[in-house]
Amino acid sequence: MRRTAVIVLALGLLAAACSDSDTDSSAPTTASPSTSAPVTDGTAPTTTAGERTTTSQPRPATVELQVTEVARGLQVPWSLAWDPEGALWFTQRTGVLTRLNGPSRDIAGVTPIGEGGLMGLEIDRQGRMFVMYTSAQDNKVVRLEPDGSQKVLVSGIARASIHDGGRLRFGPDGTLYASAGDAGQPNLAPDPSSLNGKVLKVDPENGGATVFSRGHRNPEGLCFAPGGRFLSTEHGPTGNDEVNVLSQGFDGGWPGTSGNGIRNYSPSVAPAGCAVYSADLIPQWKGSMLFGTLRGEGLRRITFAADGSVAGEEVLYEDTYGRIRDVAVGPDGAVYFTTSNRDGRGSVRSGDDRIMRIGPSR
């Protein structure tokens, strides 16, 4: 069945937001996206105090969008990825890896605990699959081998019922990154001897990890813009959620500071998985950063000015689908997202949990 959402964009900056930072330290009906403040379509930066910039660039075409259901009856779908043949795969936190309309497989060693379990998923150009999961002892990053075995690439990341991070992302140069939360132990984030509270660079061939950035509380989203700009989302302590631009040696400052990103949220929205939209199917979203929110129960779309600062923000589908865990752009140019209403903190709705697709209505 289909949900139709007509996206009406206006110029302006988001004045306020609304998170799950500590709580998540982590049929369909026609609905319109909700915005909590004026928004921008990303074609020109906006300014405060009623000022308006001008631009000679043409505005992109705007297409009417609809949301359709891709899969239902899932148990906390955590991450989405496509293989080289274009098949969609996804993890469920209970320990199941599934190909859409295809087989499922239990990943050996997964021990769901609180926010932990089977989390991040990435697939490289060779079709090799990488997952991050909670075991009985720790959090691990592994490569799934064709014979069903696992090549452990990183182990010894402290696990907990909260703040496990868990996101995997390949960079444009083929480097694999993994986000690791502080496991509820803030002192681990700045500790150079700990893998926790860090974004890690992982060797996908031989294993091993080096610290790319530190001082993180619970980074749940990692995504790259086409030019290589590295963005992340992070849960703050009862507010002060962050969107950050990461670089080698970046220090997020946790636990000494929080709320120092390029975009911050108080009250908390609990930002989760993210993607930068660079396809042509939805022209009005091109160049935007999209991310789901757990406590915020919606999809956020951030636009950027020429200097990389945040130009504006749009709140989409607020309170329509509940908690949104991951957001990804498919090979068809559509945007896919997962609900997370069965994670123990949401209100379960008919069909939950689900994978949904956003694309043109015609």
HELIX and SHEET records of a PDB file:
HELIX    1   1 PRO A  186  LEU A  188  5                                   3    
HELIX    2   2 PRO A  283  TRP A  285  5                                   3    
SHEET    1   A 5 ARG A   2  ALA A   5  0                                        
SHEET    2   A 5 LEU A  65  ALA A  71 -1                                        
SHEET    3   A 5 ILE A 355  PRO A 360 -1                                        
SHEET    4   A 5 VAL A 335  THR A 339 -1                                        
SHEET    5   A 5 ILE A 324  VAL A 329 -1                                        
SHEET    1   B 4 PRO A  77  TRP A  82  0                                        
SHEET    2   B 4 LEU A  88  GLN A  92 -1                                        
SHEET    3   B 4 VAL A  96  ARG A  99 -1                                        
SHEET    4   B 4 SER A 104  ASP A 106 -1                                        
SHEET    1   C 4 LEU A 118  ILE A 123  0                                        
SHEET    2   C 4 MET A 129  THR A 134 -1                                        
SHEET    3   C 4 ASN A 139  LEU A 144 -1                                        
SHEET    4   C 4 GLN A 150  ILE A 157 -1                                        
SHEET    1   D 5 LEU A 168  PHE A 170  0                                        
SHEET    2   D 5 LEU A 176  ALA A 180 -1                                        
SHEET    3   D 5 LYS A 198  VAL A 202 -1                                        
SHEET    4   D 5 ALA A 209  ARG A 214 -1                                        
SHEET    5   D 5 PHE A 250  ASP A 251  1                                        
SHEET    1   E 4 PRO A 219  PHE A 224  0                                        
SHEET    2   E 4 PHE A 230  GLU A 234 -1                                        
SHEET    3   E 4 ASP A 241  LEU A 246 -1                                        
SHEET    4   E 4 ARG A 263  TYR A 265 -1                                        
SHEET    1   F 4 PRO A 271  VAL A 276  0                                        
SHEET    2   F 4 MET A 289  THR A 293 -1                                        
SHEET    3   F 4 GLY A 298  PHE A 304 -1                                        
SHEET    4   F 4 VAL A 310  LEU A 316 -1                                        
END                                                                             
